[in-house]
Amino acid sequence: CIRKICSSQLVLLYRLCLEQHNIAIASKLFDSHYFFTDITVIMKATSCVILLLSFARTWAFAPSLAKGCSSVTALRMSSVAPKLDGWKDKPLYSPKETTPEPVRHVSWFERQMQGDIILDPDYSLAWMFLILGFAIVGYHPSYYEDGSLSLIGVCGGMFHMLFASLLWVQTRRVRCVFEKDGFEFYNIKGPSLDFAKGAYLDKKPDNYVAGTRNRWKYDTIINYGFFPSLQFPVICYFKETETPEEKWDKWFAAFDSYGRGQPHFFPGICNARQFRAEMEARGVNRKPIQTFKKKNQD
């Protein structure tokens, strides 16, 4: 484009000089026209050489077609630095698909040989909320300078005490029973809720979330766990596929991003260690959990 613009300008000046009979300037302009023409030829030749060198350089690093696909070498993933977490300087977490599997495989005959087990109650959670309620009433930071009680502290403490009372009642009257092919929650009914005095187990009403019976077969359970940990199980969790699929998106189950079963949550009102031991003894599936703890360690 520059060459065309310069050449057109030179031609106009050349004609103007000839009309004014200025032969010396016209001859110089004529020489300049051929100078730009020579520069254009040189630039074209240089571009062709650069283009050929570029193709030759690319071809030098390209795999040879005569050697076949087996000679193609790829960069190993180990040579690529993994992305690190800016807070912990550790590789970023990437979710991986895991397949539920039992801790030990148990046959149908072995399950039939195992007897029914009633798990012991655990009052630890009720005691914790009761102590927390008294602590909030006595040490809430919203108290006045003169030491008078705060409405926020009293209401917060009373709420925790009421919740502790509810947990106490549920722990006393609800039992988890492991049977031959599934486990179920029962209510204790009878005098003083004491088996020695004639109390008995009665089936609970249908599940208020799914509308099904509070009994689940071992073969339909795909995962179970304890939050925050087995040592202090505030919430116990398990997921099953026995509930019809059209009921998997109700209540808390709607927050399940996987959507491969019906999750269930219940407070840790039974002995969590016994619960896990019975699940493992009866071959219930569970997804493996990555941990830094050694094996066979709670």
C-alpha positions as CSV (number, residue, x, y, z in Angstrom):
1,C,0.0,0.0,0.0
2,I,2.9,2.4,0.8
3,R,4.5,1.6,-2.5
4,K,1.4,2.3,-4.5
5,I,0.8,5.6,-2.7
6,C,4.4,6.8,-3.1
7,S,4.5,5.7,-6.8
8,S,1.3,7.6,-7.6
9,Q,2.7,10.7,-5.9
10,L,5.9,10.4,-7.8
11,V,4.1,10.1,-11.2
12,L,2.1,13.2,-10.5
13,L,5.3,15.2,-9.6
14,Y,7.1,13.8,-12.7
15,R,4.3,15.0,-15.0
16,L,4.3,18.4,-13.3
17,C,8.0,18.8,-13.8
18,L,7.8,17.9,-17.5
19,E,5.1,20.5,-18.0
20,Q,7.3,23.1,-16.3
21,H,10.4,22.0,-18.4
22,N,12.4,21.0,-15.2
23,I,14.3,18.1,-16.7
24,A,16.8,17.6,-13.8
25,I,14.1,17.2,-11.1
26,A,12.1,14.9,-13.4
27,S,15.1,12.6,-13.9
28,K,15.6,12.3,-10.2
29,L,11.9,11.5,-9.7
30,F,12.1,8.9,-12.4
31,D,15.0,7.3,-10.6
32,S,13.1,7.4,-7.3
33,H,10.2,5.6,-8.9
34,Y,12.4,2.7,-9.9
35,F,14.0,2.8,-6.4
36,F,10.6,2.2,-4.8
37,T,10.0,-0.5,-7.3
38,D,13.2,-2.3,-6.4
39,I,12.4,-2.0,-2.7
40,T,9.1,-3.6,-3.3
41,V,10.7,-6.5,-5.1
42,I,13.2,-6.9,-2.3
43,M,10.4,-6.9,0.4
44,K,8.5,-9.6,-1.5
45,A,11.5,-11.8,-1.7
46,T,12.3,-11.3,2.0
47,S,8.7,-12.2,2.9
48,C,8.9,-15.4,0.8
49,V,12.1,-16.4,2.6
50,I,10.6,-15.8,6.1
51,L,7.6,-17.8,5.1
52,L,9.7,-20.7,4.0
53,L,11.8,-20.6,7.2
54,S,8.6,-20.6,9.3
55,F,7.3,-23.7,7.5
56,A,10.7,-25.4,7.9
57,R,10.8,-24.6,11.6
58,T,7.3,-26.0,12.2
59,W,8.0,-29.1,10.2
60,A,11.2,-29.7,12.2
61,F,9.1,-30.0,15.5
62,A,6.2,-31.9,13.9
63,P,6.0,-35.7,14.3
64,S,7.1,-37.6,11.2
65,L,4.2,-39.2,9.3
66,A,6.4,-42.0,8.1
67,K,7.1,-43.3,11.6
68,G,3.4,-43.7,12.4
69,C,1.4,-42.6,15.4
70,S,3.3,-44.7,17.9
71,S,6.3,-42.3,17.7
72,V,4.2,-39.4,18.8
73,T,5.3,-38.3,22.3
74,A,3.1,-36.2,24.6
75,L,3.9,-34.1,27.5
76,R,3.6,-36.0,30.8
77,M,1.3,-34.6,33.4
78,S,4.1,-34.7,35.9
79,S,5.9,-32.0,33.9
80,V,2.9,-29.6,34.4
81,A,2.8,-27.9,37.7
82,P,-0.5,-28.5,39.5
83,K,-2.6,-25.6,40.6
84,L,-2.1,-24.8,44.3
85,D,-4.4,-23.5,46.9
86,G,-3.5,-19.9,47.8
87,W,-4.2,-20.5,51.4
88,K,-2.7,-23.9,52.1
89,D,-0.1,-24.2,49.3
90,K,-1.6,-27.6,48.5
91,P,-3.1,-29.0,45.3
92,L,-6.6,-27.8,44.7
93,Y,-9.4,-30.3,45.5
94,S,-10.9,-32.0,42.5
95,P,-14.0,-34.1,43.1
96,K,-13.7,-37.8,42.1
97,E,-16.4,-40.3,41.5
98,T,-16.4,-43.0,44.1
99,T,-18.3,-46.3,44.1
100,P,-20.0,-47.5,47.3
101,E,-18.6,-50.7,48.6
102,P,-18.9,-52.5,52.0
103,V,-16.1,-52.7,54.5
104,R,-16.6,-56.5,54.4
105,H,-18.7,-58.6,52.1
106,V,-21.4,-60.5,53.8
107,S,-23.6,-63.2,52.2
108,W,-27.3,-63.6,52.7
109,F,-26.8,-66.6,54.8
110,E,-24.5,-64.8,57.2
111,R,-27.0,-62.0,57.6
112,Q,-29.7,-64.5,58.5
113,M,-27.5,-66.0,61.1
114,Q,-27.0,-62.7,62.9
115,G,-29.5,-61.8,65.6
116,D,-31.5,-58.7,66.1
117,I,-29.6,-55.9,67.9
118,I,-31.0,-52.9,69.8
119,L,-28.6,-50.0,69.9
120,D,-27.9,-48.3,73.2
121,P,-29.1,-44.8,73.7
122,D,-26.6,-41.9,73.8
123,Y,-27.4,-38.9,75.9
124,S,-24.2,-37.0,75.1
125,L,-25.9,-34.6,72.6
126,A,-28.7,-33.8,75.1
127,W,-26.2,-33.1,77.8
128,M,-24.1,-30.9,75.5
129,F,-27.1,-28.6,74.6
130,L,-28.2,-28.4,78.2
131,I,-24.7,-27.3,79.4
132,L,-24.5,-24.9,76.4
133,G,-27.9,-23.3,77.4
134,F,-26.7,-22.6,81.0
135,A,-23.4,-21.2,79.6
136,I,-25.3,-18.8,77.3
137,V,-27.5,-17.6,80.1
138,G,-24.6,-17.0,82.5
139,Y,-21.9,-15.7,80.1
140,H,-23.7,-14.1,77.1
141,P,-21.8,-10.8,76.2
142,S,-25.0,-8.8,75.8
143,Y,-25.4,-8.3,79.6
144,Y,-25.6,-4.8,80.9
145,E,-22.8,-3.2,82.8
146,D,-24.6,-3.4,86.1
147,G,-24.8,-7.2,85.7
148,S,-28.5,-7.4,85.0
149,L,-29.8,-10.2,82.8
150,S,-30.0,-9.7,79.0
151,L,-33.1,-10.7,77.1
152,I,-31.0,-12.1,74.3
153,G,-28.9,-14.2,76.6
154,V,-31.9,-15.6,78.5
155,C,-33.9,-16.4,75.3
156,G,-30.9,-18.0,73.7
157,G,-30.1,-20.1,76.7
158,M,-33.7,-21.2,77.2
159,F,-33.9,-22.2,73.5
160,H,-30.9,-24.5,73.9
161,M,-32.4,-26.0,77.1
162,L,-35.7,-26.7,75.4
163,F,-33.9,-28.4,72.6
164,A,-31.9,-30.4,75.1
165,S,-35.2,-31.5,76.7
166,L,-36.5,-32.6,73.3
167,L,-33.3,-34.6,72.6
168,W,-33.6,-36.2,76.0
169,V,-37.1,-37.4,75.4
170,Q,-36.3,-38.7,72.0
171,T,-33.2,-40.5,73.3
172,R,-35.2,-42.1,76.0
173,R,-38.1,-43.4,73.9
174,V,-36.6,-44.1,70.4
175,R,-34.6,-47.2,69.6
176,C,-32.7,-48.2,66.5
177,V,-33.0,-51.9,65.9
178,F,-30.9,-53.9,63.4
179,E,-32.7,-56.9,62.1
180,K,-31.8,-59.6,59.6
181,D,-32.4,-57.7,56.3
182,G,-32.7,-54.1,57.4
183,F,-32.8,-51.7,60.4
184,E,-35.7,-49.7,61.7
185,F,-36.6,-47.1,64.3
186,Y,-39.1,-48.0,67.0
187,N,-40.8,-46.2,69.8
188,I,-40.8,-47.7,73.3
189,K,-44.2,-47.9,74.9
190,G,-45.2,-49.3,78.3
191,P,-44.7,-48.6,82.0
192,S,-41.7,-46.3,82.6
193,L,-40.4,-47.1,79.2
194,D,-38.5,-50.0,80.8
195,F,-38.3,-53.4,79.2
196,A,-37.8,-55.0,82.6
197,K,-41.2,-53.6,83.6
198,G,-43.1,-54.7,80.5
199,A,-42.3,-52.0,78.0
200,Y,-42.3,-53.0,74.3
201,L,-41.2,-51.8,70.9
202,D,-43.9,-50.2,68.7
203,K,-43.5,-49.2,65.0
204,K,-43.1,-45.5,64.4
205,P,-45.5,-43.6,62.2
206,D,-44.5,-43.3,58.5
207,N,-41.6,-41.0,57.6
208,Y,-42.9,-37.4,57.5
209,V,-40.6,-36.5,54.6
210,A,-41.0,-39.4,52.2
211,G,-44.2,-40.9,53.6
212,T,-42.7,-44.3,53.8
213,R,-42.0,-46.7,56.6
214,N,-39.0,-46.0,58.9
215,R,-37.3,-49.2,57.8
216,W,-34.6,-49.6,55.2
217,K,-33.0,-52.7,53.8
218,Y,-29.3,-53.1,53.9
219,D,-29.0,-53.8,50.1
220,T,-30.6,-50.4,49.2
221,I,-28.2,-48.3,51.4
222,I,-25.4,-46.7,49.3
223,N,-23.7,-44.5,51.9
224,Y,-23.7,-43.5,55.6
225,G,-21.7,-41.2,57.8
226,F,-21.5,-39.1,61.0
227,F,-21.1,-35.3,61.3
228,P,-18.9,-33.7,62.4
229,S,-17.2,-37.0,63.3
230,L,-17.7,-40.5,64.8
231,Q,-16.3,-39.3,68.1
232,F,-18.9,-36.5,68.4
233,P,-21.9,-37.5,66.1
234,V,-24.2,-34.5,66.2
235,I,-25.9,-35.7,63.0
236,C,-26.0,-39.2,61.6
237,Y,-26.6,-39.7,57.9
238,F,-27.4,-42.4,55.4
239,K,-28.7,-42.5,51.8
240,E,-30.9,-45.2,50.3
241,T,-32.6,-46.0,47.0
242,E,-35.6,-47.9,48.5
243,T,-37.7,-44.7,48.5
244,P,-39.4,-44.1,45.1
245,E,-37.4,-41.8,42.9
246,E,-40.2,-39.3,42.5
247,K,-39.8,-38.5,46.3
248,W,-36.1,-37.9,46.2
249,D,-36.4,-34.1,45.9
250,K,-38.4,-33.3,49.0
251,W,-37.2,-31.2,52.0
252,F,-33.5,-31.5,52.6
253,A,-33.1,-34.0,49.8
254,A,-33.7,-31.1,47.3
255,F,-30.2,-29.9,48.2
256,D,-28.6,-33.2,47.2
257,S,-26.7,-32.3,44.0
258,Y,-26.0,-35.9,43.1
259,G,-29.7,-37.0,43.2
260,R,-28.9,-40.7,43.3
261,G,-31.0,-41.6,46.3
262,Q,-33.0,-40.4,49.3
263,P,-30.8,-39.0,52.1
264,H,-31.9,-39.2,55.7
265,F,-30.6,-37.3,58.8
266,F,-31.2,-37.9,62.4
267,P,-29.6,-36.6,65.6
268,G,-27.0,-38.7,67.3
269,I,-29.4,-40.2,69.9
270,C,-28.1,-43.7,69.6
271,N,-24.6,-45.1,70.0
272,A,-22.8,-44.1,66.8
273,R,-20.0,-46.6,67.3
274,Q,-22.5,-49.5,67.6
275,F,-24.3,-48.1,64.5
276,R,-21.2,-48.2,62.4
277,A,-20.1,-51.6,63.7
278,E,-23.5,-53.1,62.8
279,M,-23.4,-51.5,59.4
280,E,-20.0,-53.0,58.7
281,A,-20.9,-56.4,60.2
282,R,-23.9,-56.7,57.9
283,G,-22.0,-55.6,54.7
284,V,-23.7,-52.2,54.1
285,N,-22.3,-50.2,51.2
286,R,-20.4,-47.0,52.0
287,K,-18.4,-44.6,49.9
288,P,-14.7,-44.5,50.8
289,I,-13.6,-41.3,52.6
290,Q,-10.2,-39.8,52.1
291,T,-8.5,-39.2,55.4
292,F,-5.0,-38.7,56.8
293,K,-5.7,-41.1,59.7
294,K,-4.2,-44.5,59.7
295,K,-6.4,-47.5,59.0
296,N,-8.2,-49.2,61.8
297,Q,-8.2,-46.0,63.7
298,D,-11.4,-44.2,64.8
